[in-house]
Amino acid sequence: MVATVSLPILVGAALVDSINPCAFGVLIFLLAYLSKAFRQPRKLLIHGGVYIFGVYVTYLAAGLLLLPTIQHLGRFSVIAYIIIASLIIIAGLLEIKDYFFYGKWFSLQIAPDDAQRIKMYVKRISDNIFTAFGLGIFVALVELPCTGAVYLAVLTIMSLTGVTAHNVLQLLLYNVIFVLPLALIVWAMYKGVTEKHMHAWREKHKGAMRLMTGIVLVGMGIWMLWYISG
């Protein structure tokens, strides 16, 4: 029997992946700056939407590139799958650790230098929406260590059946779900919810978000090892 990613698992994994403090933090910072720089809710909505589209395109492209790469590695040696599954479990344990000791020791997060670059690039955003799109691409790439573990697990399971039309459609859906909370944040701030309230909500729930992500990652990694050994 060939492993596949069922629709409930796909949707569940994408939802867990989407509620990530890293992705939320960058977007809230961006929207806070836009609201002060432009003072026009319509521009906040447009730039926020373009930024999210940049994130979506980048994550989709990464998935389409990684899927055949992981498949080829798996065909070369089953050890590749074991290594990936082990890394996913380790990532999950780090996320669970952050529920109890947030930010201590080693954590999956955006590198400090990249975080500073994001702040610098945000302040360079002008009326040209392509700058928001470029920022979305950059942020999506640098936050992969923080947000990409669940995505990697899903792609690894997909790679067992290869690059198929069904898997491509699943990737399209996965990434729509992944950016959905970001779209809700943009809409909420467009409707008047302040950056202060969004930041407070993120700080209150970031530990729980890490815990949920960690449990899912450990579970997926263990299942992958069980499937490979069977």
Buried (B, 14 or more C-beta within 10 A) or exposed (E): EEBBBEEEBBBBBBBBBBBBBBBBBBBBBBBBBBBEBBEEBEBBBBBBBBBBBBBBBBBBBBBBEBBEEBBEBBEEEEEBBBEBBEBBBBBBEBBBBBBEEEEEEEBBBBEEEBBEBBEEBBEEBEEEBEBBBBBBBBBBBBBBBBBBBBBBBBBBBBBBBBEEEEBBEBBEBBBBBBBBBBBEBBEBBBEEBEBEEBBEBBEEBBBEBBBBBBBBBBBBBBBBBEBBEE
